[in-house]
Amino acid sequence: MQKQTKSHYSEIFNTSLKLGLTSFGGPTAHLGYFFEEYVTNKKWLDEKTYADLVALCQFLPGPASSQVNFAIGSMKGGILGGILSFLGFTLPSAIILVIFALLLHNHDLSQSGWLHGLKIVAVAIVAQAVQGMASKLVTNNATKLIALLSLIIILLFPAPFTQIFIIVGAGLIGYLLFNKDKIDPITSNNQTFVSKKTAFLCLGLFVLLLLFSFIPSNNQLITIFKHMYTSGSLVFGGGHVVLPLLEQDFVGTNMVSTDTFLTGFAATQAMPGPLFTFSAYLGASISGILGSILGLIGIFLPGMLLVLACLPFWHRLRNNTKFKAALIGINGAVVGLLSAALYTPVFTNAIFTSKDFALAAFLYALLSFFKLPPWIVVILGGIGGQILSLMN
């Protein structure tokens, strides 16, 4: 193996830092930025290898774009390269959100019009996410029924373990219903960049930490890590999909208020880099800097461990019809869970008057019809909320 130099690692970190400062638009947009930088400009990997990496990370739970970035860093500089790539891409938005959380904690801004505007922004953003995911993932009567049942069950029995039950159950249903569908075999001559021994160690650590996350604890910092790790282990699709999981774990257990949660979620949309840095905001809102660090590690760690665990075996996994069948069912459930989150807590805690609804509809149109970047819509939503407060 070629010896890596300090300048080599600096290049990995600086390249990902550039992306972390400029990659607006969410996971799909991130993949476009990565292609331009890593494939076209840097030529660290070819188009086929990049496409295969994207496919792998979209199959795994966790933040897909962050996992792709981590995998590319690992391919370029081993596990240390992956960590540096992760830090560069994640830290800019995480630091800003931590500062925002601490400012909110130290100043009473609960009656601010612009904060209410941010909660209305969350309505528009989640509504767009539901619509977009439903059009891609809920495409037949079976997946529509899975989505509907998931929505009904979580609204009738709102609890963190209910979501786990829904995801596991949907995977089993998908396995039973869709495991005879034909898929085209995928071949590749990609080099394996992680040994099988390392892969098994990472898989074992992933499982141990997941089991640990279900053990009750009275320690607030440990609880933050456990809730984040569970969410990072169970979320398929990344980005907005993590919202209902985190809401149940943190708002449902009174660790943060609904207002704090929704304000941070909306602010995260204006940040470059991964949406999962929302975890840093939540951690800081609860336990300051240390809470933000544990929040970040907890939510990103499972996805990174799974990437390392799967790299030596991913082509066999991608050609597994049963695995793909289970994923179809899980994706249907994800749409149902996110639809339920759109109603509560997002809609019920942001829309109180017809003026609020009008602003939400306007912001949704800007996102869906006029394709404005989310960070611009967030700014307009804050301004709109302030205007509404002056009208009351």
C-alpha positions in Angstrom: 0.0 0.0 0.0 1.3 3.4 -1.0 2.5 5.5 2.0 0.3 8.5 2.5 1.9 12.0 3.2 0.6 14.9 5.2 0.0 16.8 2.0 -2.1 13.9 0.7 -4.3 14.0 3.7 -4.5 17.8 3.6 -5.8 17.5 0.0 -8.5 15.1 1.1 -9.6 17.4 3.9 -9.4 20.6 1.9 -11.4 19.2 -1.0 -14.2 18.0 1.2 -14.1 21.2 3.2 -14.7 23.1 -0.1 -17.7 20.9 -0.7 -18.9 21.4 2.9 -18.9 25.1 2.4 -20.5 25.2 -1.0 -22.8 22.2 -1.4 -26.3 23.6 -0.9 -29.5 21.8 -2.0 -29.7 18.5 -0.1 -28.5 14.9 -0.8 -29.3 14.7 -4.5 -27.6 18.0 -5.2 -24.6 16.8 -3.1 -24.1 13.9 -5.4 -23.9 16.2 -8.3 -21.2 18.4 -6.6 -19.3 15.2 -5.7 -19.3 14.0 -9.3 -18.0 17.4 -10.5 -15.2 17.6 -7.9 -14.1 14.0 -7.4 -14.7 12.5 -10.8 -14.4 15.4 -13.3 -11.9 17.7 -11.6 -9.8 15.5 -9.3 -10.2 12.2 -11.2 -9.9 10.3 -8.0 -12.3 7.7 -9.4 -14.0 6.9 -12.7 -17.7 7.3 -13.5 -18.6 3.6 -13.1 -16.9 3.4 -9.7 -18.7 6.5 -8.6 -22.1 5.3 -9.8 -21.5 2.0 -8.0 -20.6 3.8 -4.8 -23.8 5.9 -5.0 -25.9 2.8 -5.5 -24.3 1.1 -2.5 -24.9 4.0 -0.2 -28.5 4.4 -1.3 -29.1 0.8 -0.4 -27.8 1.3 3.1 -29.4 3.1 6.1 -27.8 6.4 6.9 -27.1 9.7 5.1 -26.4 8.6 1.5 -24.4 11.6 0.4 -22.2 11.7 3.5 -21.6 7.9 3.1 -20.5 8.5 -0.5 -18.1 11.2 0.6 -16.8 9.1 3.4 -16.3 6.1 1.0 -14.3 8.2 -1.5 -12.1 9.6 1.3 -11.5 6.0 2.5 -10.6 4.9 -1.1 -8.2 7.8 -1.4 -6.5 7.6 2.1 -7.8 4.6 4.0 -10.0 5.0 7.1 -8.2 8.2 8.2 -8.9 9.6 4.8 -12.5 8.8 5.2 -12.6 10.5 8.6 -10.9 13.6 7.2 -13.3 13.7 4.3 -16.3 13.4 6.7 -15.0 16.2 8.9 -14.4 18.6 6.0 -17.9 18.0 4.6 -19.7 18.1 7.9 -18.1 20.7 10.2 -19.1 23.9 8.4 -22.8 23.5 8.8 -22.5 21.7 12.2 -20.5 24.6 13.7 -23.0 27.2 12.4 -26.0 25.2 13.8 -24.3 24.8 17.2 -23.8 28.5 17.4 -27.4 29.0 16.4 -28.6 26.6 19.1 -26.6 28.3 21.8 -27.9 31.7 20.8 -31.5 30.4 21.0 -30.7 28.8 24.4 -29.3 32.0 25.9 -31.9 34.4 24.5 -35.6 34.2 24.6 -36.6 34.4 21.0 -39.8 32.3 21.3 -42.1 35.1 20.2 -40.0 36.3 17.3 -41.9 36.4 14.0 -38.9 35.2 12.0 -38.7 32.1 14.1 -42.4 31.3 13.4 -41.5 31.8 9.8 -38.9 29.2 10.0 -41.4 26.7 11.3 -43.7 27.5 8.4 -40.7 26.9 6.1 -40.5 23.4 7.6 -44.1 22.7 6.5 -43.2 23.6 2.9 -39.9 21.6 2.9 -41.4 18.4 4.4 -44.4 18.6 2.1 -42.1 18.8 -0.9 -40.1 15.9 0.5 -43.2 13.8 0.9 -44.4 14.5 -2.6 -41.1 13.8 -4.2 -40.5 10.6 -2.3 -44.0 9.3 -2.9 -43.7 9.8 -6.6 -40.5 7.7 -6.7 -41.1 5.1 -3.9 -44.8 4.5 -3.8 -45.6 3.3 -7.3 -48.1 0.4 -7.0 -51.0 -0.5 -4.8 -48.9 -2.7 -2.4 -46.4 0.1 -1.6 -49.3 2.6 -1.3 -51.0 0.3 1.2 -47.7 0.0 3.2 -47.4 3.8 3.3 -51.0 4.3 4.4 -50.8 1.6 7.1 -47.5 3.1 8.4 -49.0 6.5 8.6 -52.1 5.3 10.4 -50.2 3.1 12.9 -47.7 5.8 13.9 -50.4 8.4 14.4 -52.5 6.0 16.5 -49.5 4.7 18.5 -46.8 7.4 18.6 -43.7 5.9 20.1 -40.1 5.3 19.1 -40.5 1.5 19.2 -43.6 1.8 17.0 -41.4 3.2 14.2 -38.9 0.4 14.6 -41.8 -2.1 14.4 -43.1 -0.4 11.3 -39.7 -0.4 9.5 -39.0 -4.0 10.3 -42.5 -5.1 9.4 -42.5 -3.3 6.1 -39.2 -4.9 5.3 -40.7 -8.4 5.9 -43.8 -7.5 3.9 -41.5 -6.3 1.0 -39.5 -9.5 1.2 -42.6 -11.6 0.9 -44.3 -9.5 -1.9 -41.5 -8.5 -4.1 -38.8 -11.2 -3.8 -39.6 -12.7 -7.2 -39.1 -9.5 -9.2 -36.3 -9.7 -11.7 -33.3 -7.4 -11.4 -30.5 -6.9 -13.9 -27.2 -8.3 -12.6 -24.5 -5.8 -11.9 -20.9 -6.4 -12.6 -17.9 -4.3 -11.8 -14.1 -4.6 -11.7 -13.8 -2.1 -8.9 -10.9 -2.6 -6.4 -11.9 -3.4 -2.9 -10.5 -0.8 -0.5 -11.4 -2.5 2.8 -10.2 -5.9 4.0 -12.8 -8.5 4.9 -11.4 -8.6 8.4 -11.9 -4.9 8.9 -15.4 -5.2 7.3 -16.4 -7.9 9.9 -15.0 -5.8 12.8 -17.0 -2.8 11.6 -20.2 -4.9 11.3 -19.7 -6.3 14.8 -19.2 -2.8 16.2 -22.3 -1.6 14.4 -24.4 -4.4 16.0 -22.9 -4.0 19.5 -23.6 -0.3 19.5 -27.1 -0.8 18.2 -27.8 -3.3 21.0 -26.3 -0.8 23.5 -28.6 1.9 22.2 -31.7 0.0 23.4 -30.4 -0.2 27.0 -32.1 2.4 29.2 -29.9 5.1 30.7 -30.4 8.1 33.0 -27.3 9.9 31.7 -28.4 12.7 29.3 -25.2 12.6 27.2 -25.5 8.8 26.8 -29.1 9.2 25.9 -28.3 11.7 23.2 -25.8 9.3 21.6 -28.1 6.3 21.8 -31.1 8.1 20.3 -28.9 9.5 17.5 -27.3 6.1 16.8 -30.7 4.4 16.6 -32.0 7.0 14.1 -28.8 6.7 12.0 -29.1 3.0 12.0 -32.8 2.8 10.9 -33.3 5.7 8.5 -33.4 4.8 4.8 -33.2 7.7 2.4 -31.4 10.2 4.6 -32.1 13.9 4.8 -35.7 14.6 5.7 -36.5 11.0 6.5 -34.7 11.2 9.8 -37.2 13.9 11.0 -39.9 11.5 12.4 -37.4 9.3 14.1 -35.7 12.3 15.9 -39.0 13.9 16.7 -40.1 10.8 18.6 -36.8 10.4 20.4 -36.3 14.0 21.5 -39.6 15.8 21.4 -41.6 12.8 22.4 -39.4 12.3 25.5 -39.4 16.1 26.3 -35.7 16.5 25.8 -36.4 19.5 23.5 -39.5 21.5 22.9 -41.4 21.3 19.6 -40.5 24.9 18.9 -36.8 24.3 19.4 -37.0 21.2 17.2 -38.8 22.8 14.3 -36.8 26.0 14.3 -33.6 24.0 14.1 -34.9 21.7 11.4 -35.8 24.7 9.3 -32.5 26.5 9.9 -30.7 23.3 8.8 -32.2 23.7 5.3 -30.3 26.9 4.8 -27.0 25.2 5.5 -24.5 23.7 3.0 -23.4 20.1 3.6 -25.4 17.2 5.1 -28.9 17.6 6.6 -27.9 15.2 9.4 -25.9 18.1 11.0 -29.3 18.8 12.5 -28.1 16.4 15.1 -25.4 18.9 16.2 -28.1 21.5 16.7 -30.3 19.1 18.8 -27.3 18.0 20.9 -26.2 21.5 21.6 -29.8 22.5 22.5 -29.8 19.8 25.2 -26.2 19.6 26.5 -24.1 22.3 24.8 -20.9 21.6 22.9 -20.4 18.1 24.3 -24.0 17.2 23.4 -23.5 18.4 19.8 -20.3 16.3 19.4 -22.1 13.2 20.7 -25.1 13.9 18.5 -22.9 14.2 15.4 -21.0 11.0 16.1 -24.1 9.1 17.1 -26.1 9.8 13.9 -23.2 9.5 11.4 -21.3 6.5 12.9 -23.7 3.7 12.0 -23.8 4.7 8.3 -20.0 4.9 8.2 -19.6 1.5 9.9 -22.0 -0.1 7.4 -20.1 1.4 4.4 -16.9 -0.1 5.7 -18.6 -3.4 6.4 -20.2 -3.7 3.0 -17.4 -2.5 0.6 -15.8 -6.0 0.2 -19.2 -7.6 -0.5 -21.4 -4.9 -2.0 -21.7 -6.3 -5.6 -23.1 -9.6 -4.2 -25.5 -7.6 -2.0 -26.7 -5.4 -4.8 -27.5 -8.5 -6.9 -29.5 -10.0 -4.0 -33.2 -9.9 -5.0 -34.4 -10.6 -1.5 -32.5 -7.6 -0.1 -33.9 -5.3 -2.8 -37.4 -6.7 -2.1 -37.2 -5.8 1.6 -36.0 -2.3 0.7 -39.0 -1.7 -1.5 -41.3 -2.3 1.5 -39.1 -0.2 3.8 -39.2 2.7 1.4 -43.0 2.5 1.3 -43.1 2.7 5.1 -40.7 5.7 5.1 -43.1 7.7 3.0 -45.9 6.9 5.5 -43.8 7.9 8.4 -42.7 11.2 6.8 -46.3 11.9 5.9 -47.3 11.5 9.5 -44.5 13.8 10.6 -45.8 16.4 8.1 -49.0 16.5 10.1 -47.5 16.3 13.5 -45.3 17.9 14.7 -44.6 20.0 11.6 -48.1 21.3 10.5 -49.8 21.3 13.9 -47.1 23.5 15.5 -46.6 26.0 12.6 -50.0 26.6 11.0 -52.4 28.5 13.2 -54.1 30.9 10.9 -55.1 31.2 7.2 -52.2 33.7 6.8 -49.8 31.0 8.0 -51.2 28.6 5.5 -50.9 31.1 2.7 -47.2 31.7 3.5 -46.6 27.9 3.6 -48.3 27.5 0.2 -46.2 30.3 -1.2 -43.0 28.8 0.1 -44.0 25.3 -1.2 -44.6 26.8 -4.7 -41.2 28.4 -4.6 -39.6 25.1 -3.8 -41.6 22.8 -6.0 -42.7 24.9 -9.0 -40.0 27.6 -9.3 -37.2 25.4 -8.0 -35.6 28.0 -5.8 -32.7 26.7 -3.6 -33.9 25.8 0.0 -31.5 28.3 1.6 -33.2 31.1 -0.3 -36.7 29.8 0.7 -35.6 29.7 4.4 -34.5 33.3 4.3 -37.8 34.3 2.6 -39.7 32.3 5.1 -38.1 34.1 8.0 -38.9 37.5 6.4 -42.4 36.4 5.8 -42.9 35.3 9.4 -41.7 38.6 10.6 -44.1 40.4 8.3 -47.0 38.2 9.5 -46.1 39.1 13.1 -46.4 42.8 12.3 -49.8 42.2 10.7 -51.3 40.7 13.8 
